[in-house]
């Protein structure tokens, strides 16, 4: 039985009159996660990810793995350290006046060799392909991805996990024999992204993005609309095109087809994923080639696709939560059901134990609940205190086994998924939990949350 009394969850109590600036808290999600013992500050822009959040993180990883496998992507692990020489060959080292991109972290080993702590791994993966090139066209398309720690020397880390120096990212690199096949892969990966974010259930928009220093010809970003977002997203109200404000001239040019009456709507967004077609920028520079049907080697056509995993979780909490309580998308909640037992010394304590055990075991047998139930057995605390804490932590379903369970076989169910508080019989409690956490119901709620913010593209 999973018990909160055994959970490592060091809460952070922030006095009401404390200065937000002095606490270095810059977002709602950061404050709530600190208060509920999900994260702990380790340094400027670095965090400990504690057991409850680690469960959410693993769920996000499992979800991503499942959808990557569906499109034939294979998982691997690339070195965190990449030779600076590869970055010089690709042209990404030396892009600033000082010769090094300002957000790039690097280290020098005892032999004087400079290594890059990778924010992305285009050079590393392309070097791997180049080492075994030329590869026959029969091996393609090739889709390789990893989920690993990335580094960025942020000038001003902020918003907790959303802009940190160290973060977890899923980066997929694809290789194709020609541009048409590369476009086909781009479409397939973007469709997988649409499915991933639809399953998570947080409203999202897909917009045309700027390729920036990554290079390439096509780029799209995925955003969770939020006032905290640092990106400004534009939409033409007449033709429906979406774009990052960085591409404003392009959007205006396309909107000339709207009889000159373009109406641009703005909203802020938190970027959680990005997709690029890179063409042969890296493969040509680093010598990654394939043998065509005529036997001649040509540079591979590449794409890269990132999802900020830790950022995704923090952004979901930021968007869905209120000021006092965390709200999770059910797909990422650390546990889906929390059972609260009677207080120690109460007349219900001993009589409630069989009900708690039965409820826990019956829930474990239900679809969507296996391994998803935790019992708040901190019986030194009142039920009210533990209920408040469970709501702040954001467990989607909270069941109180109190005096009504003993006297009337009635259970108090706090359903954060539907925002309902119900008094139900035992059988109705199980039925309600099953329906609330069913895939169909969660998809329905996600669709309602999504509203008119369905994913569109420029």
C-alpha positions as CSV (number, residue, x, y, z in Angstrom):
1,X,0.0,0.0,0.0
2,X,1.4,3.4,-1.0
3,X,1.3,5.7,2.1
4,X,1.9,9.4,2.3
5,X,3.5,8.9,5.7
6,X,6.4,7.2,3.9
7,X,6.6,9.7,1.1
8,X,9.6,12.0,0.9
9,X,7.7,15.3,0.4
10,X,9.5,18.2,2.2
11,X,7.0,21.0,2.0
12,X,8.2,24.6,1.9
13,X,6.3,27.0,4.1
14,X,6.5,30.6,2.7
15,X,5.3,33.2,5.2
16,X,2.4,35.3,3.9
17,X,4.3,38.6,4.4
18,X,7.5,37.2,2.7
19,X,8.8,39.1,-0.4
20,X,8.3,37.1,-3.5
21,X,11.5,38.5,-4.9
22,X,13.5,37.5,-1.8
23,X,12.2,33.9,-2.3
24,X,13.2,34.0,-6.0
25,X,9.7,32.7,-7.0
26,X,8.6,34.0,-10.4
27,X,5.6,31.8,-11.3
28,X,2.6,30.2,-9.8
29,X,3.7,26.7,-10.8
30,X,7.1,27.2,-9.2
31,X,5.5,28.4,-5.9
32,X,3.0,25.6,-5.7
33,X,5.5,22.9,-6.5
34,X,7.9,24.2,-3.8
35,X,5.1,24.5,-1.3
36,X,3.9,20.9,-1.9
37,X,7.3,19.3,-1.9
38,X,7.5,18.5,-5.6
39,X,10.7,20.4,-6.2
40,X,13.4,22.0,-4.2
41,X,15.9,24.7,-5.3
42,X,19.4,23.4,-5.7
43,X,21.1,26.5,-7.2
44,X,20.4,29.3,-9.6
45,X,18.4,27.7,-12.3
46,X,18.8,24.1,-11.0
47,X,16.3,22.0,-9.0
48,X,15.9,18.7,-7.2
49,X,13.0,16.8,-8.7
50,X,11.4,15.0,-5.7
51,X,9.5,11.7,-5.7
52,X,6.0,12.9,-6.4
53,X,7.2,15.0,-9.4
54,X,9.4,12.1,-10.6
55,X,6.2,10.0,-11.0
56,X,4.7,12.7,-13.2
57,X,8.0,12.9,-15.1
58,X,8.0,9.2,-15.7
59,X,4.4,9.3,-17.0
60,X,5.3,12.0,-19.5
61,X,8.3,9.9,-20.6
62,X,6.1,6.8,-21.0
63,X,3.6,8.7,-23.0
64,X,6.2,10.2,-25.3
65,X,7.9,6.8,-25.7
66,X,4.6,5.2,-26.7
67,X,3.9,7.8,-29.4
68,X,7.4,7.7,-30.7
69,X,7.3,4.0,-31.1
70,X,4.1,4.4,-33.1
71,X,5.9,6.3,-35.8
72,X,8.9,3.9,-35.8
73,X,11.3,6.0,-33.8
74,X,14.0,4.2,-32.0
75,X,15.4,5.3,-28.6
76,X,19.1,5.7,-27.9
77,X,21.4,7.7,-25.6
78,X,23.9,10.2,-26.9
79,X,26.8,11.6,-24.9
80,X,26.1,14.7,-22.9
81,X,29.5,16.1,-23.8
82,X,30.1,16.9,-27.5
83,X,33.4,17.9,-29.0
84,X,33.6,21.6,-29.7
85,X,35.2,20.7,-33.0
86,X,31.9,19.3,-34.3
87,X,30.2,22.6,-33.4
88,X,32.8,24.5,-35.3
89,X,32.2,22.2,-38.4
90,X,28.5,22.8,-38.2
91,X,29.0,26.6,-37.9
92,X,27.2,26.9,-34.6
93,X,30.3,27.7,-32.7
94,X,31.4,31.2,-33.4
95,X,28.0,32.7,-34.0
96,X,28.5,35.6,-31.6
97,X,31.1,38.3,-31.2
98,X,33.0,36.3,-28.6
99,X,33.1,33.3,-30.8
100,X,30.7,31.2,-28.6
101,X,26.9,31.4,-28.3
102,X,26.2,33.1,-25.0
103,X,23.9,30.4,-23.7
104,X,26.3,27.6,-24.4
105,X,27.9,25.8,-21.5
106,X,31.3,24.2,-22.1
107,X,34.1,22.6,-20.2
108,X,37.8,21.9,-20.9
109,X,39.3,18.5,-20.0
110,X,42.8,17.9,-18.6
111,X,44.1,17.6,-22.2
112,X,42.8,21.0,-23.2
113,X,40.0,19.6,-25.3
114,X,36.9,21.8,-25.2
115,X,33.6,19.9,-24.8
116,X,30.1,21.3,-25.2
117,X,27.4,20.5,-22.6
118,X,24.7,20.0,-25.2
119,X,21.5,22.1,-25.3
120,X,20.7,20.0,-28.4
121,X,22.5,17.1,-30.1
122,X,22.3,17.8,-33.9
123,X,26.1,17.6,-34.2
124,X,26.5,14.5,-32.1
125,X,23.8,12.4,-33.9
126,X,25.0,13.6,-37.3
127,X,28.6,12.6,-36.4
128,X,27.3,9.2,-35.5
129,X,25.7,8.8,-38.9
130,X,28.7,10.2,-40.7
131,X,31.0,7.6,-39.0
132,X,29.1,4.8,-40.7
133,X,28.3,6.7,-44.0
134,X,27.6,6.1,-46.7
135,X,24.5,4.1,-45.7
136,X,22.3,2.4,-48.3
137,X,18.9,4.1,-49.1
138,X,17.2,0.9,-47.9
139,X,17.9,1.9,-44.2
140,X,15.7,5.0,-44.4
141,X,13.7,6.7,-43.1
142,X,15.7,6.6,-39.8
143,X,14.2,8.1,-36.7
144,X,16.3,8.2,-33.6
145,X,15.5,9.9,-30.3
146,X,16.5,10.3,-26.7
147,X,15.2,11.8,-23.5
148,X,18.1,13.3,-21.6
149,X,19.4,16.2,-19.6
150,X,20.2,19.3,-21.5
151,X,22.1,22.5,-20.4
152,X,21.6,26.2,-21.1
153,X,23.6,29.0,-19.5
154,X,20.5,31.2,-18.9
155,X,21.4,34.8,-18.0
156,X,18.3,35.0,-15.8
157,X,16.7,31.7,-14.9
158,X,13.1,32.1,-14.0
159,X,9.7,30.5,-13.8
160,X,11.0,27.4,-12.0
161,X,11.3,24.4,-14.3
162,X,10.2,26.5,-17.3
163,X,13.4,28.4,-17.8
164,X,16.2,26.5,-16.0
165,X,19.9,25.9,-16.6
166,X,19.4,22.2,-16.6
167,X,16.3,20.5,-18.0
168,X,15.0,17.2,-19.5
169,X,14.2,17.2,-23.2
170,X,13.0,14.6,-25.7
171,X,15.0,15.2,-28.9
172,X,14.2,13.2,-32.1
173,X,16.5,13.4,-35.1
174,X,15.2,12.0,-38.4
175,X,17.2,11.2,-41.6
176,X,15.7,10.7,-45.1
177,X,17.0,10.2,-48.6
178,X,15.4,13.2,-50.2
179,X,13.3,16.3,-49.4
180,X,10.0,14.7,-50.3
181,X,10.6,11.9,-47.8
182,X,11.8,14.4,-45.3
183,X,8.5,16.3,-45.7
184,X,6.6,13.0,-45.2
185,X,8.5,12.4,-41.9
186,X,7.8,16.0,-40.8
187,X,4.1,15.5,-41.2
188,X,4.2,12.1,-39.4
189,X,6.0,13.5,-36.4
190,X,3.8,16.6,-36.2
191,X,0.8,14.3,-36.2
192,X,2.3,12.4,-33.4
193,X,2.9,15.6,-31.5
194,X,-0.8,16.5,-32.0
195,X,-1.8,13.2,-30.5
196,X,0.6,13.6,-27.5
197,X,-0.7,17.0,-26.6
198,X,-4.3,16.0,-27.2
199,X,-3.9,13.1,-24.8
200,X,-2.3,15.3,-22.1
201,X,-5.4,17.5,-22.3
202,X,-3.9,20.9,-21.8
203,X,-5.1,23.5,-24.4
204,X,-2.4,24.0,-27.0
205,X,-1.8,25.9,-30.3
206,X,0.5,25.1,-33.1
207,X,2.2,28.0,-34.8
208,X,4.7,28.7,-37.5
209,X,8.1,29.4,-35.9
210,X,11.4,30.9,-36.6
211,X,14.2,28.4,-37.4
212,X,16.8,30.8,-35.9
213,X,20.3,29.4,-35.3
214,X,19.0,25.8,-35.9
215,X,18.7,26.5,-39.6
216,X,16.5,24.7,-42.1
217,X,13.5,25.7,-44.1
218,X,10.3,24.9,-42.0
219,X,9.6,25.2,-38.3
220,X,6.6,24.8,-36.1
221,X,6.1,25.4,-32.4
222,X,3.7,24.0,-29.9
223,X,2.5,26.4,-27.1
224,X,0.3,26.3,-24.0
225,X,-1.6,29.6,-24.1
226,X,-0.7,31.4,-20.8
227,X,-0.3,35.0,-19.6
228,X,3.1,33.9,-18.3
229,X,4.3,32.9,-21.8
230,X,7.3,34.7,-23.2
231,X,6.3,34.2,-26.8
232,X,3.6,36.3,-28.5
233,X,1.4,34.3,-30.8
234,X,-0.5,35.9,-33.7
235,X,-3.6,34.7,-35.5
236,X,-5.4,36.2,-38.4
237,X,-9.0,36.2,-37.4
238,X,-10.1,36.1,-41.1
239,X,-8.0,33.2,-42.5
240,X,-7.1,31.5,-39.3
241,X,-3.3,31.4,-39.8
242,X,-1.2,31.0,-36.6
243,X,2.4,32.3,-36.3
244,X,4.9,33.4,-33.7
245,X,5.2,37.2,-33.7
246,X,8.8,36.7,-34.8
247,X,7.3,35.8,-38.2
248,X,5.0,38.8,-38.4
249,X,6.2,39.9,-41.9
250,X,5.5,36.4,-43.2
251,X,2.0,36.4,-41.7
252,X,1.1,39.8,-43.1
253,X,2.3,38.6,-46.5
254,X,0.1,35.6,-46.4
255,X,-2.8,37.6,-45.2
256,X,-2.8,39.7,-48.3
257,X,-5.2,37.1,-49.6
258,X,-7.7,38.3,-47.1
259,X,-8.7,41.4,-49.2
260,X,-6.4,43.6,-47.1
261,X,-8.7,43.4,-44.1
262,X,-6.5,41.3,-41.9
263,X,-7.3,41.3,-38.2
264,X,-4.4,40.0,-36.0
265,X,-5.2,38.6,-32.6
266,X,-2.5,38.2,-30.0
267,X,-2.0,35.8,-27.1
268,X,1.0,34.8,-25.0
269,X,2.2,31.2,-25.0
270,X,4.6,28.9,-23.3
271,X,6.6,27.0,-25.9
272,X,6.7,23.3,-25.0
273,X,7.8,21.7,-28.3
274,X,9.4,22.6,-31.6
275,X,9.8,20.9,-34.9
276,X,12.3,21.7,-37.7
277,X,13.2,20.6,-41.1
278,X,17.0,21.0,-41.3
279,X,17.5,19.8,-44.8
280,X,21.3,19.1,-45.3
281,X,22.7,21.9,-43.0
282,X,24.4,19.4,-40.6
283,X,24.7,16.3,-42.8
284,X,26.6,18.2,-45.5
285,X,28.9,19.9,-43.0
286,X,29.7,16.7,-41.1
287,X,29.6,14.2,-44.0
288,X,26.5,12.1,-43.3
289,X,25.5,10.6,-46.6
290,X,23.4,7.8,-48.1
291,X,23.8,5.8,-51.2
292,X,21.1,6.5,-53.7
293,X,19.7,3.9,-56.1
294,X,22.3,4.9,-58.6
295,X,25.0,4.1,-56.2
296,X,26.1,7.8,-55.6
297,X,26.3,9.2,-52.1
298,X,24.3,12.3,-51.3
299,X,23.9,14.3,-48.0
300,X,21.0,13.1,-45.8
301,X,18.0,15.2,-45.3
302,X,17.4,15.9,-41.6
303,X,14.7,17.0,-39.2
304,X,14.8,17.6,-35.5
305,X,11.9,17.6,-33.0
306,X,12.1,18.6,-29.4
307,X,9.7,18.4,-26.4
308,X,10.7,20.1,-23.2
309,X,9.6,17.4,-20.7
310,X,10.2,19.2,-17.5
311,X,9.0,22.4,-19.0
312,X,5.9,20.6,-20.3
313,X,4.9,19.5,-16.8
314,X,5.6,22.9,-15.2
315,X,3.6,24.6,-18.0
316,X,0.7,22.3,-17.5
317,X,0.6,23.1,-13.8
318,X,0.9,26.8,-14.6
319,X,-2.0,26.7,-17.0
320,X,-4.5,24.5,-15.1
321,X,-3.9,25.4,-11.4
322,X,-5.4,28.2,-9.4
323,X,-3.5,30.3,-7.0
324,X,-3.9,27.9,-4.0
325,X,-4.2,24.4,-5.5
326,X,-2.3,22.4,-8.1
327,X,-4.4,21.0,-10.9
328,X,-2.9,18.2,-13.0
329,X,-3.9,16.9,-16.4
330,X,-5.0,13.4,-15.3
331,X,-2.4,11.8,-17.6
332,X,0.4,13.3,-15.6
333,X,-1.0,13.4,-12.0
334,X,1.5,11.7,-9.6
335,X,-1.4,9.6,-8.2
336,X,-4.9,9.7,-9.4
337,X,-6.7,8.8,-6.2
338,X,-5.9,9.8,-2.6
339,X,-7.7,8.0,0.3
340,X,-7.9,9.9,3.6
341,X,-8.3,7.8,6.8
342,X,-9.8,8.9,10.2
343,X,-7.7,10.8,12.7
344,X,-5.9,8.8,15.4
345,X,-7.8,8.4,18.6
346,X,-11.2,8.9,16.9
347,X,-14.0,6.3,17.4
348,X,-13.9,5.6,13.6
349,X,-10.2,4.8,13.4
350,X,-10.3,1.1,14.0
351,X,-13.6,0.5,12.2
352,X,-12.5,2.4,9.1
353,X,-9.4,0.2,8.5
354,X,-11.3,-2.6,6.7
355,X,-13.0,-0.1,4.4
356,X,-9.7,1.6,3.6
357,X,-8.1,-1.7,2.7
358,X,-11.1,-2.8,0.7
359,X,-11.3,0.5,-1.2
360,X,-7.5,0.5,-2.0
361,X,-7.6,-3.1,-3.2
362,X,-10.7,-2.7,-5.3
363,X,-9.4,0.4,-6.9
364,X,-6.1,-1.3,-7.8
365,X,-8.2,-3.8,-9.8
366,X,-9.9,-1.0,-11.9
367,X,-8.6,0.2,-15.2
368,X,-6.8,3.6,-14.9
369,X,-6.3,3.1,-11.2
370,X,-3.7,0.3,-10.9
371,X,-0.7,1.8,-9.2
372,X,-2.5,5.1,-9.0
373,X,-3.8,5.1,-5.4
374,X,-2.1,6.5,-2.3
375,X,-3.4,6.6,1.3
376,X,-2.9,9.6,3.5
377,X,-2.3,7.8,6.7
378,X,-0.9,10.7,8.7
379,X,-3.4,10.1,11.4
380,X,-1.9,12.7,13.7
381,X,-3.5,15.3,11.4
382,X,-7.2,16.0,11.2
383,X,-9.2,14.9,8.1
384,X,-9.7,18.6,7.3
385,X,-6.0,19.4,7.3
386,X,-5.2,16.4,5.1
387,X,-8.1,17.2,2.7
388,X,-6.7,20.7,2.3
389,X,-3.3,19.3,1.6
390,X,-4.6,16.7,-0.9
391,X,-6.4,19.4,-2.8
392,X,-3.3,21.6,-2.8
393,X,-1.3,18.7,-4.2
394,X,-3.9,18.2,-6.8
395,X,-4.8,14.5,-6.6
396,X,-7.7,14.3,-9.2
397,X,-9.9,12.1,-6.9
398,X,-9.9,12.4,-3.1
399,X,-12.0,9.9,-1.0
400,X,-12.6,10.6,2.7
401,X,-13.3,7.5,4.8
402,X,-14.9,9.2,7.8
403,X,-17.7,8.8,10.2
404,X,-20.3,8.5,7.4
405,X,-18.5,5.5,6.1
406,X,-18.9,3.7,9.4
407,X,-22.4,4.8,10.2
408,X,-24.0,4.9,6.8
409,X,-21.5,3.3,4.4
410,X,-21.3,6.7,2.6
411,X,-18.0,8.0,1.3
412,X,-17.1,11.6,0.7
413,X,-15.7,12.0,-2.8
414,X,-13.9,15.2,-3.9
415,X,-13.7,15.0,-7.7
416,X,-11.2,17.6,-8.9
417,X,-11.7,16.4,-12.5
418,X,-15.3,17.5,-12.5
419,X,-15.2,20.0,-9.7
420,X,-17.8,18.1,-7.7
421,X,-18.1,17.1,-4.0
422,X,-20.3,14.0,-3.6
423,X,-21.5,11.7,-0.8
424,X,-21.8,8.2,-2.4
425,X,-22.3,4.6,-1.5
426,X,-19.4,2.3,-1.8
427,X,-20.4,0.9,-5.2
428,X,-21.2,4.4,-6.5
429,X,-17.8,5.6,-5.3
430,X,-16.1,3.0,-7.4
431,X,-18.3,3.6,-10.4
432,X,-17.8,7.4,-10.2
433,X,-14.0,7.1,-10.0
434,X,-14.0,4.7,-12.9
435,X,-16.1,7.0,-15.1
436,X,-14.1,10.1,-14.1
437,X,-10.8,8.6,-15.0
438,X,-11.9,6.7,-18.1
439,X,-10.1,7.6,-21.3
440,X,-13.4,8.7,-22.9
441,X,-14.2,11.1,-20.1
442,X,-10.7,12.6,-20.0
443,X,-10.8,13.1,-23.8
444,X,-14.1,14.8,-23.5
445,X,-12.8,17.1,-20.8
446,X,-9.7,17.8,-22.8
447,X,-11.8,18.7,-25.8
448,X,-13.9,21.0,-23.7
449,X,-10.8,22.7,-22.3
450,X,-9.4,23.0,-25.8
451,X,-12.4,24.9,-26.9
452,X,-11.6,27.0,-29.9
453,X,-7.9,26.6,-29.4
454,X,-7.6,23.5,-31.6
455,X,-4.1,23.0,-33.1
456,X,-3.8,24.9,-36.3
457,X,-0.8,25.7,-38.5
458,X,0.4,28.4,-40.8
